[in-house]
Amino acid sequence: MEIKIAKWKDNVQSPVLFMIDDIANVLMKQSHSSKLKIGEDWGYATREKNSMWHFLSKNLLDKFPKIKTTFFLVTDVRVSMRIDETYTYAKSIEQDKKFIEFLRYLDNHPMVELAYHGTTHGKAGLTYDDYLQEWEAFSSLNEAVTQIHRGRELFQEVLGHYPSGGKYCGYKAGDFGDESIAKTNFKWWSYGEDYLKWDKNDPNPSYTFDLSFNRGVVNIPTTVDSSTLSLRIINKWYKRKYLKSIYYYFIKNMSIEKHLESLYENQEIISIYEHTSPYRTDGVIQYPNIVSDMDNLNYIFSILSKKDVWYVTGEDLANYYIDREKVKLEVEGHRFKLKSTTKLNGELTLIIDKSYSLYDMDNNLLVKSFEKNQKYILSYTFEVNKTYQLRM
């Protein structure tokens, strides 16, 4: 009998993760109108009309209800990039009852995860070149760990639990990033911008479009920048981003479609990166962002909706990967057990060579296999070090 652990749950081809930063208690008005305009909200406006959440839900999530979204939360007052600039409104997450209720709504939403994105996001400078992303600003490991603990405590104070994972501000780890993350009880972290490495023959061997461990923490790479426009999104033809996409297509033979297909065919991570708002404190548009990229996002998810994918949060993905990597499968005839020193985080999928059903040793039927892509699949919440049997 042949039996092995599937790479992904239910033996799907690829997992899909939709990651958005920064969500914060911030408002960035661009108009003189007292009414909220689309793109001005970073989370402060909660569920009001034209808020970030209202816009995202109406224009994307309601159309593709299987999407799961991981928001990266700034817990303290988010700083501006330059010391002479300010937001219209900026507070820490625990200062407004309405914002607290909004975060708890999101945290309880079955399709949403809140993850960690630092306390202040960084340190303002005299110029933009002087701005330091949060982990760049730490002068010692102790300083980094102390501030992470403070940010995690703010998170726990509002939501009643600590974040499972997070991401570096600006993808900048500084001198103490990786070690500080390993020391502060994160299960997963998004360490790098691997979507910048589209070419599989790239001479840099360090990038990956797959999961890995970094000092015991699951590394979930960012693999899709959704401001890389499809040439089918013709209403953006006048944008610099569109011209850049034309350059990729005709000069480097790259496109968002080819990139998605490559990730999918290789069973790699399709992790899509966005910002909540297009506006920096100077009014300059920051890319990617859900407002500018909404047409492209709809196009990307319309492609993915026709494929064999698993929509996940960061924690969903990390849990399966940890279980897959940490257990050892021991098979003896039609009996097997999953050996591990810790219990599993959830369902694990097995690929078997025939149409078997899963039974415990008291002959209780637990689950029947199902056929998928000419293979037989069993997905079940197994107990470690317990013997199971397969029967026709």
Sequence and secondary structure as in RCSB ss.txt:
>XXXX:A:sequence
MEIKIAKWKDNVQSPVLFMIDDIANVLMKQSHSSKLKIGEDWGYATREKNSMWHFLSKNLLDKFPKIKTTFFLVT
DVRVSMRIDETYTYAKSIEQDKKFIEFLRYLDNHPMVELAYHGTTHGKAGLTYDDYLQEWEAFSSLNEAVTQIHR
GRELFQEVLGHYPSGGKYCGYKAGDFGDESIAKTNFKWWSYGEDYLKWDKNDPNPSYTFDLSFNRGVVNIPTTVD
SSTLSLRIINKWYKRKYLKSIYYYFIKNMSIEKHLESLYENQEIISIYEHTSPYRTDGVIQYPNIVSDMDNLNYI
FSILSKKDVWYVTGEDLANYYIDREKVKLEVEGHRFKLKSTTKLNGELTLIIDKSYSLYDMDNNLLVKSFEKNQK
YILSYTFEVNKTYQLRM
>XXXX:A:secstr
  EEE SSGGG SEEEEEEEEEE EEE   SSSSS  TT BSSTTTTSTTSHHHHHIIIIITTSTT  EEEEE  
S    SBTT   SEEE TTS HHHHHHHHHHHH TTEEEEE  SSSEE BSSGGG EEGGGG SSHHHHHHHHHH
HHHHHHHHHSS  SEEE GGG  TTTHHHHHHTTT SEEE  BGGG   TT S TT  SS EEETTEEE  B EE
TTS  TT GGGTTSHHHHHHHHHHHHS   HHHHHHHHHHTT  EEEEEES SB TTS B SS TTTTHHHHHHH
HHHHTTS EEEE HHHHHHHHHHHHH EEEEETTEEEEE SS  SS EEEEESS  EEEETT  EEEE EEETTE
EEEEE   TT  EEEE 
